[in-house]
Every structure is written in C-alpha cells, then in structure tokens.
Amino acid sequence: MASSPTTPAPPATPPKPTWAPRPPAGRPFPWLRPTIRIRLTLLYGGMFLMAGVLLLTIIYLLAAHALDVTSTPLVKLLGGSQVDANRALCPEFTGNLTSDQANRILEICSSRLRAEALGSLLQRSLFALLGLAVIAFAFGYAMAGRVLSPLGKITRTARRVAATDLSRRIELGGPEDELKELSDTFDEMLDRLERAFTAQQRFVANASHELRTPLAINRTLLEVTLSDPGASPEVQQLGKTLLATNERSEQLVEGLLLLARSDNEIVDRKPVDLAEVASQALDQTRSEAQAKGVELRGTRQPAVVQGNGVLLERIALNLVQNAVRYNTEGGWVEVTTRVQPGQALLVVENTGPVVPAYEVDNIFEPFRRLRAERTGSDKGVGLGLSIVRSVARAHGGRITAEPREGGGLVMRVVLPT
C-alpha cells in the first residue's frame, strides 16, 4: 500500500518583538553610558549647585554691605570725658546727659541699627531668591525641553503614522540612551507594519487585476449570446441574469482596486474644487434620481483643496449615489460645499428610512449595509462608503455620518485646504 504524503509542518510562529535595553557592544563600562537618568541627574544637580553658589555669594555681599553700614561709630571721644555723637545714626543723643542716660540711648540706637541692617539684609535676600527662582525655572524649562525634545519628535512621527503614512521614520540621532532605543524599536516596528500593509495591498491589487480578464471575457460571451436573434427566451433571460451578475463582479473588482490604491497618502496633489467635483457627481446621478423620483438640490460654494481629482470625484459620486439609492420615492438629496477656516466641507444630506444611531458606525465597513445581507442587493457591492473613508483619510481628512430626524443621513466630509 502506497504511503500517504507527509503533511508539511506548519510554519513556526515568529517570536514576539521585545524591547530589552542592552548596552552597545564595545563599551568597556556600559553603566557609564549617558542615559536619561544620568543626564537629568547631572543637569539638575549642577543647576542646584550653581544656584546655591550664586545665592551664597549674593548673601555674602549683602552681609558685607550691612556690616559696613553698622560699623560706623555712634560716638567719638573728644578728650577727657567729652564725647561727640553721630546725630545721623542716633538723633536721640544730646548734650548734658548723665552716663546712665547716655548708655541707655546708645543701646537703643545700636538695637535699632541692628534691626534695620537685618531687615535690609532679609529684604534684599528675598529679592535675590526671587530672581534666582525665575532664572532657575526658565533655565530648567529650556533644559527639560532640550532633553525631552526627542519625545516630541516621536509623538509627531506617531501622529503622521496614524494618518496612514507608514513611510515615516523617526531616525533619532544623539547618544545611545533610552529614547534612542525607543525610537529605534519604533522604527523597526514601522518597517514590519509597512511591509505587511504593502504586501496586503499588492495582493488585493494583483488579485483584482487578474480577475479583470476572465470577467471581461464572460461579459463579451454573454453579450454575443444576447445579440443572437435565434436564442430562446429562456437563454435570453439567463444571459441577462448572468450579465447582471458579471457586472456586479466587475464593480466589486474595481472597488477593491480603488480601495487598495486609496489607502496610501496622496503625494501628487493638485488644486481641486469640491464644488466642481460635486456638480459632476450630480450630473452623473441625475438620470437615476429622476427615475426614482428623488430631487437633487443644494448650493455649492467654491471650496478648493489639494488632492487627487479622480479620487475626490469618487467621494462625491459614491455619496450621491448612496443618497439616491437608499432614498424614498418623492424624497430629496441636498449637496452643499463651503469653506471654513483651514478646511473645506462637502455635505450630502438625504431623506430615507430611519437609521438607528448604533448602526451608523458600521456602514463604513466593507460589505456592510443597513439591515441588509452582504449579497442579494442590487444597490451596490458594499464598498462605496469604505472607499470614501479611505480616500478622505489619504487626503488628511475625515468623514462623519449622523442620522436625520425623520429618516435619512447627513454625511460630512472635512478636508484640509
């Protein structure tokens, strides 16, 4: 009996990336490397030492000045038992005083001069301390900003990456400290994420492209069959059904291609007027809206943004088509464009069935519809709003949806100008 082929072992799961600080190779004393802890310790310790030395110097000078003031003699011996008092320092000292009165007045004057000297020293010391505190806070703020500036660079890079731009890298220079190791680890993670996303997008694009040829061949064969006047009614009906299914598959492939292309940030940007884009979308949808009895209206002010005109037109077309197809007979679709400070708005509001608020977030997911199955609907392939969200993100903008009172939705696309 033939032996069954050996089942290949599943590929081993790659180890999870870990971050373990390790000293760079070749350092004889790794514990002496300039880490953030050591740098901050030296910085604030040096600042404290400098401030202390400066404060002691100021206090010493102030004390010396106070001693110079108080060292002026209050009285001078003129000869014999006569004395001359310094009236500027001790105005109470007058002539014809007994020895006890003179000694008591001299003690009072000495105490007053001592209190004045201490008060002046305290006041000037407080002013010096206040000035040093201001200088210390300003210097500390500047030094802390310099030490923590790599964190700002990491944050800005992470914010750009969050906007679907995986090509950004931190590439932090400087000493081999904790922040350098963190940035290097973050760059390695971005490399892996970019490779994974690129491979996924390439697979979707290649698969969608390979599906175009057989679908085009099927459409040609079906059209040839339907054009045969000798075909039976059953064959004609079957051909129409298959042709509609084939057209739906082609729309799905085109949507996947567009979705894969729009997930990247737009590099080649040109001025595009949202009002013109919205008008073109309305012209393409007008016949469908008239057939369904839906009124198209709205005012469109010039709103110029920097982006890709084809993709921005896809945003407007998908939103208007959805607003018409998921509408009620006799309803309306209002398309407006306007400019706000730093941004341009495209608003598509329509009547229709009541949309629960908890279902709004799900409509932007691929192949998701409101109260509908993934298949069996002739209103689209379920990628329209997913493409709109991807294109808006690629342009640095966003889209939001809100249920209308009485039914329908309000779609707002915000793009930077």
C-alpha positions as CSV (number, residue, x, y, z in Angstrom):
1,M,0.0,0.0,0.0
2,A,1.3,3.4,-1.0
3,S,2.3,5.6,1.8
4,S,0.4,8.8,2.1
5,P,2.4,12.0,1.5
6,T,3.8,13.6,4.6
7,T,1.9,16.7,5.7
8,P,4.3,19.6,5.9
9,A,4.7,21.1,9.3
10,P,3.0,24.5,9.8
11,P,5.4,27.4,9.8
12,A,6.6,28.4,13.2
13,T,5.1,31.5,14.7
14,P,7.7,34.3,14.7
15,P,8.8,35.4,18.1
16,K,7.1,38.5,19.5
17,P,9.2,41.6,19.4
18,T,10.5,42.6,22.8
19,W,12.3,45.6,24.0
20,A,15.2,44.9,26.3
21,P,17.7,47.7,26.9
22,R,21.2,46.4,26.4
23,P,24.5,48.2,26.4
24,P,26.0,48.9,23.0
25,A,28.8,46.5,22.0
26,G,32.3,47.6,22.5
27,R,31.7,49.7,25.6
28,P,34.1,48.7,28.5
29,F,31.9,50.3,31.1
30,P,28.2,50.1,30.0
31,W,27.0,51.6,33.2
32,L,28.7,54.9,32.3
33,R,26.7,55.4,29.1
34,P,24.8,58.7,29.0
35,T,21.4,57.5,29.9
36,I,18.5,59.9,30.5
37,R,18.7,59.2,34.3
38,I,22.3,60.2,34.4
39,R,21.9,63.3,32.2
40,L,18.9,64.5,34.2
41,T,20.8,63.9,37.5
42,L,23.8,65.8,36.3
43,L,21.6,68.6,34.9
44,Y,19.5,69.3,38.0
45,G,22.4,68.6,40.4
46,G,24.5,71.1,38.5
47,M,21.7,73.6,38.5
48,F,21.2,73.2,42.2
49,L,24.9,73.6,42.9
50,M,25.2,76.7,40.7
51,A,22.1,78.3,42.2
52,G,23.5,77.6,45.7
53,V,26.9,79.1,45.0
54,L,25.3,82.2,43.4
55,L,22.8,82.6,46.3
56,L,25.7,82.3,48.9
57,T,27.7,84.9,47.0
58,I,24.8,87.3,47.0
59,I,24.1,86.8,50.7
60,Y,27.8,87.3,51.5
61,L,27.9,90.6,49.6
62,L,24.7,91.8,51.2
63,A,26.0,90.9,54.7
64,A,29.3,92.7,54.0
65,H,27.4,95.8,52.9
66,A,25.2,95.6,56.1
67,L,28.4,95.3,58.3
68,D,29.9,98.4,56.5
69,V,26.8,100.4,57.5
70,T,26.7,99.2,61.1
71,S,30.5,99.6,61.6
72,T,30.2,103.4,61.6
73,P,30.8,104.5,65.3
74,L,27.9,106.1,67.1
75,V,30.1,108.3,69.4
76,K,33.7,109.6,69.3
77,L,35.8,110.6,72.3
78,L,36.9,114.3,72.0
79,G,39.1,114.4,75.0
80,G,38.7,113.9,78.7
81,S,35.2,112.9,79.4
82,Q,33.6,114.6,76.4
83,V,32.0,112.6,73.6
84,D,30.6,113.6,70.2
85,A,27.5,111.6,69.0
86,N,26.7,110.8,65.3
87,R,23.4,112.6,65.1
88,A,22.6,110.9,61.7
89,L,22.7,107.4,63.4
90,C,21.5,108.4,66.8
91,P,19.5,111.6,66.9
92,E,18.3,111.0,70.5
93,F,21.8,111.6,71.8
94,T,22.1,115.2,73.0
95,G,24.4,117.0,75.4
96,N,24.0,117.3,79.2
97,L,23.2,113.6,79.7
98,T,24.2,111.5,82.6
99,S,26.3,108.5,82.0
100,D,23.3,106.1,82.6
101,Q,21.1,108.1,80.1
102,A,23.8,108.2,77.5
103,N,24.5,104.4,77.8
104,R,20.7,103.7,77.6
105,I,20.3,105.9,74.5
106,L,23.4,104.3,72.8
107,E,21.9,100.8,73.5
108,I,18.6,101.9,71.9
109,C,20.4,103.3,68.8
110,S,22.5,100.2,68.5
111,S,19.5,97.9,68.6
112,R,17.7,100.0,66.1
113,L,20.6,99.9,63.7
114,R,21.0,96.2,64.1
115,A,17.2,95.7,63.3
116,E,17.5,97.9,60.3
117,A,20.5,96.0,59.0
118,L,18.9,92.6,59.4
119,G,15.7,93.9,57.8
120,S,17.6,95.2,54.8
121,L,19.5,92.0,54.5
122,L,16.4,89.9,54.7
123,Q,14.6,92.1,52.1
124,R,17.4,92.0,49.6
125,S,17.9,88.3,50.1
126,L,14.3,87.7,49.3
127,F,14.6,89.7,46.1
128,A,17.7,87.8,45.2
129,L,16.0,84.5,45.9
130,L,13.0,85.5,43.8
131,G,15.3,86.5,40.9
132,L,17.2,83.2,41.1
133,A,13.9,81.3,41.2
134,V,12.8,82.9,38.0
135,I,16.2,82.2,36.3
136,A,16.1,78.6,37.6
137,F,12.6,77.9,36.3
138,A,13.4,79.4,32.9
139,F,16.7,77.5,32.6
140,G,15.1,74.3,33.8
141,Y,12.2,74.7,31.4
142,A,14.7,75.2,28.5
143,M,16.9,72.3,29.5
144,A,13.9,70.0,30.1
145,G,12.6,70.9,26.6
146,R,16.0,70.1,25.1
147,V,16.3,66.8,26.9
148,L,12.7,65.7,26.1
149,S,12.7,67.1,22.5
150,P,13.2,63.5,21.1
151,L,9.8,62.6,22.7
152,G,8.2,65.4,20.7
153,K,9.7,64.0,17.5
154,I,8.5,60.5,18.4
155,T,5.0,61.9,19.0
156,R,4.9,63.8,15.7
157,T,6.0,60.8,13.8
158,A,3.4,58.6,15.5
159,R,0.7,61.1,14.6
160,R,1.8,61.1,11.0
161,V,1.8,57.3,11.0
162,A,-1.7,57.3,12.5
163,A,-2.8,59.2,9.3
164,T,-1.9,56.0,7.3
165,D,1.6,57.3,6.3
166,L,3.7,54.3,7.2
167,S,6.7,55.6,5.3
168,R,7.7,58.0,8.1
169,R,10.6,57.1,10.3
170,I,12.0,58.8,13.5
171,E,15.7,58.2,12.7
172,L,16.7,59.8,16.0
173,G,20.3,60.7,16.5
174,G,22.2,61.5,19.6
175,P,23.6,59.4,22.5
176,E,22.6,55.8,23.0
177,D,20.1,56.4,25.7
178,E,16.6,55.1,26.5
179,L,14.9,57.5,24.0
180,K,17.3,56.4,21.2
181,E,16.5,52.7,21.9
182,L,12.8,53.5,22.0
183,S,12.9,55.3,18.6
184,D,14.9,52.5,17.0
185,T,12.4,49.9,18.2
186,F,9.6,52.1,16.9
187,D,11.3,52.4,13.5
188,E,11.7,48.6,13.4
189,M,8.0,48.1,14.2
190,L,7.1,50.6,11.4
191,D,9.3,48.7,8.9
192,R,7.4,45.5,9.7
193,L,4.0,47.2,9.5
194,E,4.8,48.8,6.2
195,R,5.9,45.5,4.7
196,A,2.8,43.8,5.9
197,F,0.4,46.6,4.6
198,T,2.3,46.8,1.3
199,A,2.1,43.1,0.8
200,Q,-1.6,43.1,1.6
201,Q,-2.4,46.0,-0.8
202,R,-0.2,44.3,-3.5
203,F,-2.1,41.1,-3.1
204,V,-5.5,42.8,-3.4
205,A,-4.4,44.8,-6.4
206,N,-2.9,41.8,-8.2
207,A,-5.9,39.6,-7.4
208,S,-8.3,42.2,-8.6
209,H,-6.2,42.8,-11.8
210,E,-6.1,39.0,-12.6
211,L,-9.9,38.8,-12.2
212,R,-10.5,41.5,-14.8
213,T,-9.6,39.4,-17.8
214,P,-12.0,36.5,-17.2
215,L,-14.8,38.9,-16.3
216,A,-14.2,40.8,-19.5
217,I,-14.3,37.5,-21.5
218,N,-17.5,36.4,-19.7
219,R,-19.2,39.8,-20.5
220,T,-18.2,39.5,-24.1
221,L,-19.6,36.0,-24.4
222,L,-22.8,36.9,-22.7
223,E,-23.3,40.0,-25.0
224,V,-22.7,37.9,-28.0
225,T,-25.2,35.3,-26.8
226,L,-27.8,38.0,-26.1
227,S,-27.3,39.5,-29.5
228,D,-28.2,36.2,-31.2
229,P,-31.7,36.6,-32.6
230,G,-32.2,32.9,-32.6
231,A,-31.7,32.5,-28.9
232,S,-34.7,31.2,-26.9
233,P,-36.4,33.4,-24.3
234,E,-35.0,31.1,-21.5
235,V,-31.5,31.7,-22.8
236,Q,-32.1,35.4,-23.1
237,Q,-33.3,35.6,-19.5
238,L,-30.4,33.5,-18.3
239,G,-28.0,35.7,-20.2
240,K,-29.4,38.9,-18.7
241,T,-29.2,37.4,-15.2
242,L,-25.6,36.3,-15.8
243,L,-24.7,39.6,-17.4
244,A,-26.0,41.5,-14.3
245,T,-24.0,39.2,-12.0
246,N,-20.9,39.7,-14.1
247,E,-21.4,43.4,-14.0
248,R,-21.7,43.3,-10.2
249,S,-18.4,41.3,-10.0
250,E,-16.7,43.9,-12.2
251,Q,-17.9,46.6,-9.9
252,L,-16.5,44.7,-6.9
253,V,-13.1,44.2,-8.6
254,E,-13.0,47.9,-9.5
255,G,-13.9,48.8,-5.9
256,L,-11.2,46.6,-4.5
257,L,-8.6,48.2,-6.8
258,L,-9.7,51.7,-5.8
259,L,-9.8,50.8,-2.1
260,A,-6.3,49.3,-2.3
261,R,-5.0,52.4,-4.1
262,S,-6.7,55.0,-1.8
263,D,-5.3,53.6,1.5
264,N,-2.0,55.4,0.8
265,E,-1.3,59.0,1.4
266,I,-1.7,61.2,-1.7
267,V,1.7,62.5,-2.7
268,D,0.9,64.2,-6.1
269,R,-1.6,66.9,-5.1
270,K,-3.2,69.5,-7.3
271,P,-5.9,72.1,-6.6
272,V,-9.4,70.6,-6.8
273,D,-12.6,72.5,-6.4
274,L,-15.1,70.4,-4.4
275,A,-18.0,72.4,-5.9
276,E,-17.0,71.3,-9.4
277,V,-16.5,67.7,-8.2
278,A,-19.9,67.7,-6.6
279,S,-21.6,69.1,-9.7
280,Q,-20.1,66.4,-11.8
281,A,-21.3,63.7,-9.4
282,L,-24.8,65.2,-9.5
283,D,-24.8,65.2,-13.3
284,Q,-23.8,61.5,-13.4
285,T,-26.6,60.6,-10.9
286,R,-29.3,62.9,-12.3
287,S,-31.0,60.3,-14.6
288,E,-31.1,57.7,-11.8
289,A,-32.5,60.2,-9.4
290,Q,-35.2,61.2,-11.9
291,A,-36.2,57.6,-12.5
292,K,-36.7,57.1,-8.7
293,G,-38.4,60.5,-8.2
294,V,-35.7,61.9,-6.0
295,E,-35.0,65.7,-6.1
296,L,-31.4,66.9,-6.3
297,R,-30.7,70.3,-4.8
298,G,-28.2,72.3,-2.8
299,T,-25.9,75.3,-3.1
300,R,-22.2,74.7,-3.8
301,Q,-19.7,77.4,-2.9
302,P,-16.1,77.2,-4.3
303,A,-14.0,75.1,-1.9
304,V,-10.5,74.4,-3.3
305,V,-8.4,71.6,-1.7
306,Q,-5.1,70.0,-2.6
307,G,-5.6,66.4,-3.7
308,N,-6.3,63.9,-6.4
309,G,-9.2,64.9,-8.6
310,V,-10.2,61.4,-9.6
311,L,-10.3,60.1,-6.0
312,L,-12.2,63.2,-4.8
313,E,-14.7,62.8,-7.5
314,R,-15.2,59.2,-6.4
315,I,-16.0,60.5,-2.9
316,A,-18.8,62.8,-4.2
317,L,-20.1,60.2,-6.6
318,N,-20.3,57.4,-4.0
319,L,-22.1,59.6,-1.5
320,V,-24.6,61.0,-4.0
321,Q,-25.3,57.5,-5.4
322,N,-25.9,56.1,-2.0
323,A,-28.1,59.0,-1.1
324,V,-30.2,58.4,-4.2
325,R,-30.4,54.6,-4.0
326,Y,-31.2,54.4,-0.3
327,N,-33.9,57.1,-0.5
328,T,-37.7,57.0,-0.7
329,E,-39.9,58.0,-3.6
330,G,-40.5,61.7,-3.6
331,G,-37.5,62.3,-1.3
332,W,-34.6,64.7,-1.9
333,V,-30.8,64.8,-1.8
334,E,-29.1,68.1,-0.8
335,V,-25.4,68.5,-1.7
336,T,-23.6,71.6,-0.4
337,T,-19.9,72.7,-0.3
338,R,-18.5,75.5,1.7
339,V,-15.2,76.7,3.3
340,Q,-14.3,77.1,6.9
341,P,-11.1,78.3,8.5
342,G,-8.4,75.9,7.4
343,Q,-10.8,73.3,5.9
344,A,-13.4,72.6,3.2
345,L,-16.7,70.8,3.7
346,L,-18.7,68.5,1.4
347,V,-22.1,67.8,3.0
348,V,-24.6,65.3,1.5
349,E,-27.9,65.1,3.2
350,N,-30.8,62.9,2.1
351,T,-34.2,61.7,3.2
352,G,-34.9,58.0,3.5
353,P,-35.6,55.3,6.1
354,V,-34.9,55.9,9.7
355,V,-31.3,54.9,10.6
356,P,-30.6,53.8,14.2
357,A,-27.7,55.7,15.7
358,Y,-26.0,52.4,16.8
359,E,-25.8,51.3,13.1
360,V,-24.1,54.4,11.7
361,D,-20.5,53.3,12.5
362,N,-21.0,50.0,10.7
363,I,-21.8,51.5,7.3
364,F,-18.2,52.4,6.7
365,E,-17.1,48.8,6.9
366,P,-16.6,46.9,3.7
367,F,-19.6,44.8,2.5
368,R,-21.8,46.2,5.3
369,R,-25.2,47.6,4.7
370,L,-28.1,48.8,6.9
371,R,-30.5,45.9,7.6
372,A,-29.3,44.0,4.5
373,E,-27.3,41.0,3.7
374,R,-23.9,41.0,2.1
375,T,-25.4,39.6,-1.1
376,G,-28.7,39.8,-2.8
377,S,-28.8,43.6,-3.2
378,D,-28.8,45.5,-6.5
379,K,-27.8,48.8,-4.9
380,G,-24.0,48.2,-5.0
381,V,-21.3,45.9,-3.8
382,G,-20.9,47.3,-0.3
383,L,-17.6,49.2,-0.8
384,G,-18.8,52.7,-1.5
385,L,-18.5,54.2,1.9
386,S,-15.4,52.2,2.7
387,I,-13.7,53.8,-0.4
388,V,-15.0,57.3,0.7
389,R,-13.4,56.9,4.2
390,S,-10.1,55.6,2.7
391,V,-9.9,58.4,0.2
392,A,-10.7,61.0,2.9
393,R,-8.0,59.7,5.2
394,A,-5.5,59.6,2.4
395,H,-6.1,63.3,1.9
396,G,-5.7,64.0,5.6
397,G,-9.4,64.5,6.2
398,R,-12.3,62.6,7.7
399,I,-16.0,61.7,7.1
400,T,-18.8,61.5,9.7
401,A,-22.4,60.3,9.4
402,E,-25.4,61.5,11.5
403,P,-29.0,60.2,11.4
404,R,-31.5,62.8,10.3
405,E,-34.7,63.3,12.2
406,G,-37.5,61.7,10.2
407,G,-35.1,59.4,8.3
408,G,-32.0,59.6,6.2
409,L,-28.4,60.5,6.8
410,V,-26.2,63.6,6.9
411,M,-22.7,62.8,5.5
412,R,-19.9,65.4,6.2
413,V,-16.5,65.2,4.5
414,V,-13.9,67.5,6.0
415,L,-10.7,68.1,4.1
416,P,-7.8,70.4,4.8
417,T,-7.3,73.3,2.5
